[in-house]
Amino acid sequence: MKLLEAFGITKNKREVISLVGGGGKTTTIFRLAQQMKDEGFKVLVTTTTAIYFPSEDAFDRFFLAPEGMPQPLKDIGKGEITLIGKEINKEGKLLGISFNILEEIIAAEIFDVILIEADGSKGRPIKAPASHEPMLHPLTTINIGVIGLDALYTRINQTSVHRVEEFCFITGGRPEDEITPVMVKNLVLHKNGLFKDTPNNCKRVLLFNKLSHTNEVLGKGMVKLLEDSHNSLDTIIVAAMEDMNPIKLWRSYR
């Protein structure tokens, strides 16, 4: 099963793809970017929040763009991954570019696909957005919401959940409760949950990541639970994005 096919990415349409949630956004971004590079895409990876600076083998070109679109972008060739950020802070994080600069880059139509990490989770497998989150650009065409399956049946606390208070409000849980499939369903479907602020006519792709032999039944159960809930998702994917063949289960509805 092809990785790009599962996510609905083709060569004949430019895409602006944002990733939100927790449980492997950065891993997913660079896995997709590498697959696109292999297929001859011009790929941009950037963030509207902050990400740890990746290893040098994860990209081909790097630019800082504190004030505007770097002019050398126009010379980017096919089959290359370009990384752009505003600056690198003292913690080694690449800070996000502004919406205005991102919009300038989108309008220039240089890249076949732009991949944006648009949310922060502090390494937790699951999160609920605060009032100022996610940093989702309105020109996003595919919004990928990521949840780590390893969050299920852990406790609602700072170890497993980013934004505990918001998570409890959206899911109906309480601190130190176990995270149940129904809570995860509520997070996915709530208007202020995982897909908060998704633009109109933007595809919603739900990725359950970190699949393992111990939680495979949970992954399939989550897909069934959401299918029975008459959701508005376009695609549900169950995967282990660090595996050689990551896609294990794939449902496309539209």
Residue pairs with C-beta under 8 A, 6 or more apart in sequence:
1 245
1 247
1 250
3 31
3 32
3 35
3 246
3 247
4 10
4 32
4 35
4 36
4 39
6 235
6 237
6 239
6 247
6 250
7 17
7 32
7 142
7 144
7 205
7 235
7 237
8 142
8 203
8 205
8 234
8 235
8 252
9 15
9 17
9 32
9 36
9 113
9 142
11 39
11 40
11 41
11 112
14 109
14 111
14 112
14 113
14 141
15 112
15 113
15 114
15 141
15 142
16 106
16 113
16 114
16 116
16 137
16 139
16 140
16 141
16 142
17 32
17 113
17 114
17 115
17 116
17 140
17 141
17 142
17 143
17 144
18 48
18 116
18 117
18 118
18 134
18 136
18 137
18 140
18 142
18 143
18 144
19 25
19 28
19 29
19 115
19 116
19 117
19 118
19 119
19 144
19 145
19 146
20 118
20 119
20 129
20 134
20 136
20 143
20 144
20 145
20 146
20 194
20 195
21 119
21 121
21 126
21 127
21 145
21 146
21 147
21 194
22 119
22 121
22 123
22 124
22 125
22 126
22 127
22 146
22 147
22 148
22 151
22 162
23 121
23 124
23 125
23 126
23 146
23 147
23 148
23 149
23 150
23 151
23 209
23 210
24 146
24 148
24 207
24 209
24 210
24 241
24 242
25 117
25 119
25 121
25 146
26 51
26 52
26 54
26 117
27 209
27 241
27 242
28 144
28 146
28 207
28 209
28 241
29 45
29 115
29 117
30 45
30 54
30 58
31 241
31 242
31 246
32 115
33 43
33 45
33 58
33 59
33 81
33 115
34 58
34 81
36 43
36 81
36 112
36 113
37 43
37 60
37 79
37 80
37 81
38 79
40 78
40 79
41 78
41 79
41 111
41 112
41 113
42 76
42 77
42 78
42 79
42 80
42 82
42 110
42 111
42 112
42 113
43 80
43 81
43 82
43 111
43 112
43 113
43 114
43 115
44 81
44 82
44 83
44 84
44 105
44 110
44 111
44 113
44 114
44 115
45 59
45 81
45 82
45 83
45 84
45 115
46 83
46 84
46 85
46 96
46 97
46 102
46 114
46 115
46 116
46 117
47 85
47 94
47 95
47 96
47 97
47 116
47 117
47 118
48 96
48 97
48 99
48 102
48 116
48 117
48 118
48 135
48 136
48 137
49 96
49 117
49 118
49 119
49 120
49 134
49 135
50 89
50 93
50 94
50 95
50 96
50 120
51 85
51 93
51 94
51 117
52 92
52 93
52 94
53 88
53 92
53 93
53 94
54 83
58 81
58 83
59 81
59 82
59 83
60 80
60 81
60 82
61 76
61 80
61 81
61 82
61 83
62 82
62 83
62 84
63 70
63 72
63 73
63 82
63 83
63 84
64 70
64 84
64 85
64 86
64 87
64 88
65 84
65 85
65 86
65 97
65 101
66 86
66 87
67 101
68 101
68 104
69 101
69 104
69 105
69 108
70 84
73 82
73 105
73 108
73 110
74 108
74 110
76 82
76 110
76 111
82 111
83 94
84 97
84 105
85 94
85 95
85 96
85 97
86 94
86 95
86 96
86 97
86 98
87 94
87 95
88 94
88 95
89 95
96 117
96 135
99 137
102 114
102 116
102 137
103 137
103 139
105 111
105 114
106 114
106 137
106 139
116 137
116 140
118 134
118 135
118 136
118 137
118 140
119 127
119 129
119 133
119 134
119 135
119 136
120 133
120 162
121 127
121 162
122 162
124 151
124 159
124 160
124 161
124 162
125 147
125 148
125 149
125 150
125 151
125 154
125 160
125 210
126 147
126 148
126 151
126 160
126 161
126 162
126 167
126 179
126 184
126 187
127 161
127 162
127 163
127 167
128 161
128 162
128 163
128 166
128 167
128 169
128 170
128 171
128 187
128 192
128 193
128 194
129 163
129 166
129 192
129 193
129 194
129 196
130 163
130 166
133 196
134 196
134 197
136 143
136 197
136 198
136 199
138 199
139 199
140 198
140 199
140 202
141 202
141 203
142 202
142 203
142 205
143 195
143 198
143 199
143 202
143 203
143 204
143 205
144 205
144 206
144 207
145 188
145 194
145 195
145 204
145 205
145 206
145 207
146 207
146 209
147 184
147 187
147 188
147 194
147 206
147 207
147 208
147 209
148 208
148 209
148 210
149 208
149 209
149 210
149 211
149 212
149 215
149 218
149 219
149 222
149 238
150 210
150 212
150 215
151 160
151 161
151 179
151 184
152 179
152 180
152 181
152 184
152 215
152 218
152 222
153 178
153 179
153 180
154 160
154 178
154 179
155 176
155 177
155 178
155 179
156 164
156 167
156 168
156 173
156 174
156 175
156 176
156 177
156 178
156 179
157 164
157 175
157 176
158 164
160 179
161 167
161 179
164 175
166 192
167 173
167 187
168 174
168 175
170 186
170 187
170 190
170 192
170 193
171 179
171 182
171 183
171 184
171 186
171 187
171 190
172 183
172 186
173 179
173 180
173 183
177 183
181 218
181 221
181 222
181 225
182 225
184 222
185 222
185 225
185 226
185 229
186 193
187 193
187 194
188 194
188 195
188 206
188 226
188 231
188 233
189 226
189 229
189 231
194 206
195 204
198 204
203 234
203 235
203 254
204 232
204 233
204 234
204 235
205 233
205 234
205 235
205 236
205 237
206 226
206 233
206 235
206 236
206 237
207 237
207 239
207 241
208 219
208 222
208 223
208 236
208 237
208 238
208 239
209 239
209 240
209 241
210 240
210 241
211 219
211 238
211 239
211 240
211 248
212 240
216 248
219 238
219 248
219 249
220 238
220 249
222 238
223 236
223 238
223 249
223 251
226 233
226 236
227 236
227 251
233 253
234 252
234 253
234 254
235 250
235 251
235 252
235 253
235 254
236 249
236 250
236 251
236 253
237 247
237 249
237 250
237 251
238 247
238 248
238 249
238 250
239 246
239 247
239 248
239 249
240 246
240 248
